[in-house]
Amino acid sequence: MRVVIVWKDYTDYSREVIDWMREFNRRTGKELESLDPESRDGEGFARVYDIVQYPTIIAIADDGKEQKRWVGTPLPLMNEVSFYTLGK
């Protein structure tokens, strides 16, 4: 399972995302993959999974199928997201 957060830095929500990711790491010991939708990798990823609103957190199965998506703020509860990181 892959969990990715797609977001842009220097936006009105960026401080919330940074704090959320830091706290997620502190509580779970895991880091989410982070992509900027304006980077080469982020742009392709956003196109493939039709991500047009930021921040978006998306859980993807090993076969590439989307399992769950959280869009915008407020960000989801950490235990909701951490469920998809089990086994990593």
TIVO-2410 file (N, C-alpha, C; in nm, 3 decimals):
# residues 88
REC num residu      c1      c2      c3 atome chaine
REC   1      M   0.085  -0.118   0.000     N      A
REC   1      M   0.000   0.000   0.000    CA      A
REC   1      M   0.089   0.123   0.000     C      A
REC   2      R   0.049   0.220  -0.076     N      A
REC   2      R   0.122   0.347  -0.089    CA      A
REC   2      R   0.027   0.458  -0.049     C      A
REC   3      V   0.072   0.548   0.038     N      A
REC   3      V  -0.009   0.664   0.078    CA      A
REC   3      V   0.069   0.789   0.041     C      A
REC   4      V   0.006   0.874  -0.039     N      A
REC   4      V   0.073   0.992  -0.094    CA      A
REC   4      V  -0.009   1.116  -0.060     C      A
REC   5      I   0.060   1.222  -0.021     N      A
REC   5      I  -0.006   1.350  -0.003    CA      A
REC   5      I   0.044   1.444  -0.112     C      A
REC   6      V  -0.049   1.499  -0.187     N      A
REC   6      V  -0.017   1.591  -0.297    CA      A
REC   6      V  -0.059   1.730  -0.251     C      A
REC   7      W   0.039   1.819  -0.245     N      A
REC   7      W   0.012   1.954  -0.194    CA      A
REC   7      W   0.116   2.052  -0.247     C      A
REC   8      K   0.082   2.180  -0.237     N      A
REC   8      K   0.174   2.286  -0.280    CA      A
REC   8      K   0.222   2.362  -0.157     C      A
REC   9      D   0.352   2.391  -0.155     N      A
REC   9      D   0.410   2.471  -0.048    CA      A
REC   9      D   0.378   2.619  -0.074     C      A
REC  10      Y   0.390   2.699   0.026     N      A
REC  10      Y   0.365   2.844   0.018    CA      A
REC  10      Y   0.222   2.875  -0.023     C      A
REC  11      T   0.129   2.803   0.036     N      A
REC  11      T  -0.013   2.829   0.015    CA      A
REC  11      T  -0.078   2.854   0.151     C      A
REC  12      D  -0.205   2.890   0.150     N      A
REC  12      D  -0.274   2.917   0.276    CA      A
REC  12      D  -0.289   2.793   0.364     C      A
REC  13      Y  -0.278   2.674   0.306     N      A
REC  13      Y  -0.292   2.551   0.385    CA      A
REC  13      Y  -0.158   2.482   0.413     C      A
REC  14      S  -0.048   2.533   0.362     N      A
REC  14      S   0.079   2.461   0.372    CA      A
REC  14      S   0.125   2.440   0.516     C      A
REC  15      R   0.107   2.537   0.604     N      A
REC  15      R   0.147   2.520   0.744    CA      A
REC  15      R   0.068   2.406   0.807     C      A
REC  16      E  -0.062   2.398   0.777     N      A
REC  16      E  -0.144   2.289   0.831    CA      A
REC  16      E  -0.094   2.153   0.784     C      A
REC  17      V  -0.058   2.143   0.656     N      A
REC  17      V  -0.007   2.016   0.601    CA      A
REC  17      V   0.126   1.979   0.664     C      A
REC  18      I   0.217   2.074   0.676     N      A
REC  18      I   0.348   2.048   0.736    CA      A
REC  18      I   0.333   2.000   0.879     C      A
REC  19      D   0.250   2.069   0.957     N      A
REC  19      D   0.228   2.029   1.096    CA      A
REC  19      D   0.162   1.891   1.105     C      A
REC  20      W   0.065   1.865   1.017     N      A
REC  20      W  -0.005   1.736   1.016    CA      A
REC  20      W   0.092   1.623   0.984     C      A
REC  21      M   0.176   1.642   0.881     N      A
REC  21      M   0.272   1.537   0.844    CA      A
REC  21      M   0.373   1.513   0.957     C      A
REC  22      R   0.420   1.620   1.020     N      A
REC  22      R   0.515   1.606   1.131    CA      A
REC  22      R   0.451   1.528   1.246     C      A
REC  23      E   0.326   1.561   1.280     N      A
REC  23      E   0.257   1.493   1.389    CA      A
REC  23      E   0.226   1.348   1.351     C      A
REC  24      F   0.191   1.323   1.225     N      A
REC  24      F   0.166   1.186   1.178    CA      A
REC  24      F   0.291   1.101   1.196     C      A
REC  25      N   0.406   1.156   1.159     N      A
REC  25      N   0.532   1.085   1.174    CA      A
REC  25      N   0.563   1.060   1.321     C      A
REC  26      R   0.538   1.158   1.406     N      A
REC  26      R   0.566   1.143   1.549    CA      A
REC  26      R   0.478   1.035   1.611     C      A
REC  27      R   0.351   1.032   1.572     N      A
REC  27      R   0.258   0.935   1.631    CA      A
REC  27      R   0.274   0.794   1.577     C      A
REC  28      T   0.304   0.782   1.449     N      A
REC  28      T   0.305   0.650   1.385    CA      A
REC  28      T   0.445   0.598   1.354     C      A
REC  29      G   0.542   0.687   1.350     N      A
REC  29      G   0.677   0.648   1.310    CA      A
REC  29      G   0.690   0.628   1.161     C      A
REC  30      K   0.590   0.670   1.085     N      A
REC  30      K   0.589   0.652   0.939    CA      A
REC  30      K   0.583   0.788   0.871     C      A
REC  31      E   0.643   0.794   0.753     N      A
REC  31      E   0.638   0.915   0.673    CA      A
REC  31      E   0.556   0.887   0.548     C      A
REC  32      L   0.468   0.981   0.516     N      A
REC  32      L   0.391   0.969   0.393    CA      A
REC  32      L   0.474   1.023   0.278     C      A
REC  33      E   0.453   0.967   0.162     N      A
REC  33      E   0.517   1.019   0.042    CA      A
REC  33      E   0.451   1.153   0.010     C      A
REC  34      S   0.531   1.252  -0.019     N      A
REC  34      S   0.482   1.387  -0.044    CA      A
REC  34      S   0.520   1.429  -0.186     C      A
REC  35      L   0.422   1.481  -0.261     N      A
REC  35      L   0.448   1.525  -0.398    CA      A
REC  35      L   0.393   1.665  -0.420     C      A
REC  36      D   0.471   1.744  -0.493     N      A
REC  36      D   0.427   1.876  -0.538    CA      A
REC  36      D   0.366   1.857  -0.676     C      A
REC  37      P   0.241   1.898  -0.695     N      A
REC  37      P   0.176   1.875  -0.825    CA      A
REC  37      P   0.238   1.954  -0.940     C      A
REC  38      E   0.329   2.046  -0.908     N      A
REC  38      E   0.395   2.122  -1.013    CA      A
REC  38      E   0.532   2.066  -1.048     C      A
REC  39      S   0.574   1.959  -0.978     N      A
REC  39      S   0.698   1.892  -1.014    CA      A
REC  39      S   0.669   1.791  -1.125     C      A
REC  40      R   0.773   1.741  -1.186     N      A
REC  40      R   0.755   1.644  -1.296    CA      A
REC  40      R   0.682   1.519  -1.246     C      A
REC  41      D   0.730   1.460  -1.136     N      A
REC  41      D   0.666   1.340  -1.082    CA      A
REC  41      D   0.525   1.370  -1.032     C      A
REC  42      G   0.511   1.482  -0.963     N      A
REC  42      G   0.381   1.519  -0.908    CA      A
REC  42      G   0.277   1.547  -1.014     C      A
REC  43      E   0.318   1.611  -1.121     N      A
REC  43      E   0.225   1.642  -1.230    CA      A
REC  43      E   0.172   1.515  -1.295     C      A
REC  44      G   0.261   1.420  -1.322     N      A
REC  44      G   0.219   1.293  -1.381    CA      A
REC  44      G   0.129   1.214  -1.288     C      A
REC  45      F   0.166   1.211  -1.159     N      A
REC  45      F   0.087   1.140  -1.059    CA      A
REC  45      F  -0.053   1.201  -1.050     C      A
REC  46      A  -0.060   1.334  -1.044     N      A
REC  46      A  -0.190   1.402  -1.033    CA      A
REC  46      A  -0.276   1.376  -1.157     C      A
REC  47      R  -0.214   1.368  -1.271     N      A
REC  47      R  -0.288   1.341  -1.394    CA      A
REC  47      R  -0.344   1.198  -1.393     C      A
REC  48      V  -0.262   1.102  -1.355     N      A
REC  48      V  -0.304   0.961  -1.354    CA      A
REC  48      V  -0.420   0.940  -1.258     C      A
REC  49      Y  -0.414   1.001  -1.138     N      A
REC  49      Y  -0.518   0.980  -1.038    CA      A
REC  49      Y  -0.622   1.093  -1.034     C      A
REC  50      D  -0.621   1.180  -1.136     N      A
REC  50      D  -0.720   1.287  -1.151    CA      A
REC  50      D  -0.731   1.372  -1.023     C      A
REC  51      I  -0.618   1.418  -0.975     N      A
REC  51      I  -0.613   1.503  -0.856    CA      A
REC  51      I  -0.609   1.648  -0.903     C      A
REC  52      V  -0.711   1.723  -0.867     N      A
REC  52      V  -0.720   1.863  -0.910    CA      A
REC  52      V  -0.736   1.960  -0.794     C      A
REC  53      Q  -0.754   1.908  -0.673     N      A
REC  53      Q  -0.768   1.993  -0.556    CA      A
REC  53      Q  -0.662   1.953  -0.455     C      A
REC  54      Y  -0.607   2.052  -0.387     N      A
REC  54      Y  -0.497   2.027  -0.294    CA      A
REC  54      Y  -0.530   2.084  -0.157     C      A
REC  55      P  -0.485   2.022  -0.051     N      A
REC  55      P  -0.410   1.897  -0.047    CA      A
REC  55      P  -0.501   1.777  -0.070     C      A
REC  56      T  -0.446   1.673  -0.126     N      A
REC  56      T  -0.515   1.546  -0.142    CA      A
REC  56      T  -0.426   1.436  -0.086     C      A
REC  57      I  -0.483   1.352  -0.003     N      A
REC  57      I  -0.414   1.234   0.045    CA      A
REC  57      I  -0.482   1.115  -0.021     C      A
REC  58      I  -0.401   1.028  -0.080     N      A
REC  58      I  -0.458   0.915  -0.154    CA      A
REC  58      I  -0.385   0.786  -0.114     C      A
REC  59      A  -0.463   0.683  -0.088     N      A
REC  59      A  -0.410   0.551  -0.057    CA      A
REC  59      A  -0.425   0.464  -0.181     C      A
REC  60      I  -0.315   0.402  -0.221     N      A
REC  60      I  -0.312   0.325  -0.345    CA      A
REC  60      I  -0.263   0.184  -0.314     C      A
REC  61      A  -0.336   0.085  -0.362     N      A
REC  61      A  -0.297  -0.055  -0.345    CA      A
REC  61      A  -0.173  -0.085  -0.428     C      A
REC  62      D  -0.111  -0.197  -0.399     N      A
REC  62      D   0.011  -0.236  -0.472    CA      A
REC  62      D  -0.012  -0.251  -0.622     C      A
REC  63      D  -0.135  -0.280  -0.661     N      A
REC  63      D  -0.165  -0.294  -0.804    CA      A
REC  63      D  -0.200  -0.161  -0.870     C      A
REC  64      G  -0.192  -0.050  -0.794     N      A
REC  64      G  -0.216   0.083  -0.849    CA      A
REC  64      G  -0.359   0.132  -0.837     C      A
REC  65      K  -0.448   0.051  -0.783     N      A
REC  65      K  -0.588   0.093  -0.769    CA      A
REC  65      K  -0.605   0.180  -0.646     C      A
REC  66      E  -0.683   0.286  -0.664     N      A
REC  66      E  -0.710   0.376  -0.553    CA      A
REC  66      E  -0.798   0.307  -0.449     C      A
REC  67      Q  -0.759   0.320  -0.322     N      A
REC  67      Q  -0.835   0.261  -0.212    CA      A
REC  67      Q  -0.917   0.365  -0.138     C      A
REC  68      K  -0.858   0.483  -0.117     N      A
REC  68      K  -0.925   0.588  -0.040    CA      A
REC  68      K  -0.863   0.721  -0.077     C      A
REC  69      R  -0.945   0.827  -0.070     N      A
REC  69      R  -0.899   0.962  -0.102    CA      A
REC  69      R  -0.959   1.060  -0.003     C      A
REC  70      W  -0.876   1.152   0.045     N      A
REC  70      W  -0.921   1.263   0.129    CA      A
REC  70      W  -0.880   1.390   0.058     C      A
REC  71      V  -0.974   1.482   0.040     N      A
REC  71      V  -0.949   1.602  -0.039    CA      A
REC  71      V  -0.971   1.726   0.045     C      A
REC  72      G  -0.878   1.820   0.035     N      A
REC  72      G  -0.891   1.950   0.098    CA      A
REC  72      G  -0.870   1.947   0.248     C      A
REC  73      T  -0.908   2.058   0.308     N      A
REC  73      T  -0.899   2.071   0.453    CA      A
REC  73      T  -1.039   2.078   0.509     C      A
REC  74      P  -1.059   2.039   0.633     N      A
REC  74      P  -0.957   1.994   0.727    CA      A
REC  74      P  -0.902   1.857   0.686     C      A
REC  75      L  -0.778   1.834   0.724     N      A
REC  75      L  -0.713   1.707   0.694    CA      A
REC  75      L  -0.779   1.595   0.774     C      A
REC  76      P  -0.770   1.472   0.726     N      A
REC  76      P  -0.838   1.361   0.794    CA      A
REC  76      P  -0.774   1.328   0.929     C      A
REC  77      L  -0.846   1.249   1.007     N      A
REC  77      L  -0.789   1.200   1.132    CA      A
REC  77      L  -0.670   1.110   1.100     C      A
REC  78      M  -0.570   1.117   1.182     N      A
REC  78      M  -0.448   1.041   1.156    CA      A
REC  78      M  -0.470   0.891   1.160     C      A
REC  79      N  -0.560   0.844   1.247     N      A
REC  79      N  -0.585   0.700   1.253    CA      A
REC  79      N  -0.655   0.649   1.127     C      A
REC  80      E  -0.732   0.735   1.059     N      A
REC  80      E  -0.794   0.696   0.932    CA      A
REC  80      E  -0.686   0.668   0.828     C      A
REC  81      V  -0.587   0.755   0.821     N      A
REC  81      V  -0.479   0.742   0.723    CA      A
REC  81      V  -0.383   0.630   0.763     C      A
REC  82      S  -0.352   0.621   0.892     N      A
REC  82      S  -0.254   0.521   0.936    CA      A
REC  82      S  -0.301   0.378   0.908     C      A
REC  83      F  -0.432   0.356   0.902     N      A
REC  83      F  -0.484   0.224   0.867    CA      A
REC  83      F  -0.426   0.177   0.734     C      A
REC  84      Y  -0.411   0.269   0.639     N      A
REC  84      Y  -0.362   0.233   0.506    CA      A
REC  84      Y  -0.210   0.220   0.500     C      A
REC  85      T  -0.141   0.254   0.611     N      A
REC  85      T   0.003   0.237   0.614    CA      A
REC  85      T   0.044   0.110   0.687     C      A
REC  86      L  -0.052   0.035   0.739     N      A
REC  86      L  -0.022  -0.089   0.811    CA      A
REC  86      L   0.044  -0.187   0.715     C      A
REC  87      G   0.141  -0.257   0.763     N      A
REC  87      G   0.209  -0.355   0.679    CA      A
REC  87      G   0.324  -0.297   0.601     C      A
REC  88      K   0.346  -0.166   0.613     N      A
REC  88      K   0.459  -0.103   0.544    CA      A
REC  88      K   0.582  -0.114   0.628     C      A
***
